[in-house]
C-alpha cells in the first residue's frame, strides 16, 4: 500500500511544476522603492538577486493591488475581504490565509482567529484546497485549467505547485504530496519562475510570493 501511494505521489509531481522550500526562505513583494507595483517576474528579479522562486498570487485590482488581506514585512498593506452575503457570493468557501511568522508557515481558513496572528508575511486567497488533511468538500471536479497553489507539509516545509487540473484534482495533488493544508492561489494567469524559467515572463501580477536563497555566511 505504501509503495502504491509513493508511485501515485511521484506521478502526480511529474505532471506539475513543483518546488519545496523552508518557511524561513519565503517572502512577499508588491511594490518597489518608488511605490510602483513590480507586476512582472522580470522587474522583481532585477531588484533582488537572491530570489530563486516566484509565483503570482491572489486576485488583484486594476491597480495591481490585492483585493484581500496582504501583510508585507509585518505591515498591513491591504485589509481583509470578508463575504457579506453567501447567498449571492459565488466564491467557493472557505477562503484562506497563507502566512509566515516567527514559528513558521501556516494556512488557515479566513474565519480562524489565528489566521494571520503575528504574521510577518500573509496573503488572502481561495478557496482552501485542504483543511486539516482533508479535501474541501465544496470543490468542484470540472474544468481543467492551469492552476497554482501552496501547501504545508507535515514537517512544516512549504510546497508550491502549478499544473493543469480541475479544482478537486488539484487538491488531490497536494494531498498526495503529504500536505496537511493547501490554498488555491487564484491567479488569473498562473505561473512560476524557477531556475531561470517561466511559462510567460510578461504575465502581470499583484503581490508575488518568493523564495530567497540564504544570505547567511
Buried (B, 14 or more C-beta within 10 A) or exposed (E): EEEEEEEBBEEBBEEBBBBBBBBBBBBBBBBBEEEEBBBBBEBBBEEEEEBBBBBBBBBBEEEBBBEBBBBBEEEEBBEBBEBEEEEEEEEBBBBBBBBBBEEBBBBBBBEBEEBBEEBBBBBBBBBBBBBEEEBBEEBEEEEEEBBBBBBBBEEBBBBBBBBEBBBBBBBBBBBBBBBBBBBBBBBEEBBBBBEEEBEEEEBEBBBBBBBBEEEEE
